[in-house]
Amino acid sequence: MTRLYVAIAAGALACGCTAPQDFMHPAGPAAGGLAHLGWIALVCVAVAIVVMWLLLAWVARRPRGTFAEHAPVDANGGQRWIVFGGFLIPLAVLVILFALTLQTLRAYPMETAPHGFICRADRSTCPPASIRIVGRQWWFTAQYLFDERDLDVAAATEVHIPVHTPVVLELVTRDVIHSFWVPKLHGKVDLVPGQVNAIEIDAEQPGTYSGECAEFCGAQHANMRLVVVAESNEAFLKWLAAQRMPAAAPQSDEARRGHDVFMAGPCILCHTIRGTDAHGDVGPDLTHVASRQTIAGGMLANQTANLEAWVTHAQSLKPGAQMPDLAAFNGRDLRALVAYLQTLR
């Protein structure tokens, strides 16, 4: 039985070591400061737990018997134990942790303007003047804003940034309070109605970093996710240029049929596909939906089966989402619609 308990404890500890949301192994300077503070707090907690278990073991192993069989308790010594062990030592630990927390917070000033991007002579290849993260129930969208509005780009549930480059993100919400949290790059920062917050992230190595909403915002809060893709400056500018292009015209007969199904259905009321008559603003921009890793607010991988299920039975997958069930799409029309969406790269 003892071996079973040890195995369970070891498994529980191992589960937190390599998870996507593991903030103890940061990939950026902002997350690094939080991880440093986290390790200090973890050590303090571990020491406190060990001391507590040793005291409990000492008490448990004391000889049993009546009070008369034991020497009188030294009242003054007992009071000193209470003062030092129960008050002064915990107070000192808490004060030190509080001071370290304030020092860590001072390292994250609220930024007001982005910096660090390399801008080229051609304005169309310049990185954005601002990246605005907008929270909605229940998905994020990243708006890459330029001085010239026709160069703006929007991508749902996916944020692309150049690696080794400080990037300032503006955080706003369209409805209730949300929270932007990518543990390996930065701590939790709230998106508050009527307020613009800003943070600076800097990915030290290329990769895809998982994030999510960290403030309860409704029934599907747990399924409000996103990814941050850190890539070379050249790859980032290439992605940006591709995202700026209008939707590609469908080439196959099936894709052309899917285009007609999309335009004749209710999809155009909620979604935008640049270069077409679809200009809805309720749901995500689908101009380049096939290039994204996920759909449904980051809940599902962007695969054919998931896309078909999301189009037809969104409420079964994510009850309460603004995406309605569209069971009228079935058979040939559904296959054609999905085929058209998968051409939008």
Beta strands, then each sheet from edge to edge (+ up, - down):
strand 1: 130-136
strand 2: 139-145
strand 3: 153-156
strand 4: 158-162
strand 5: 167-173
strand 6: 178-181
strand 7: 189-191
strand 8: 197-201
strand 9: 207-213
strand 10: 225-231
strand 11: 294-295
strand 12: 300-301
sheet 1: 3+ 2- 1+ 5+ 8-
sheet 2: 4+ 10+ 9- 6+ 7-
sheet 3: 11+ 12-
end
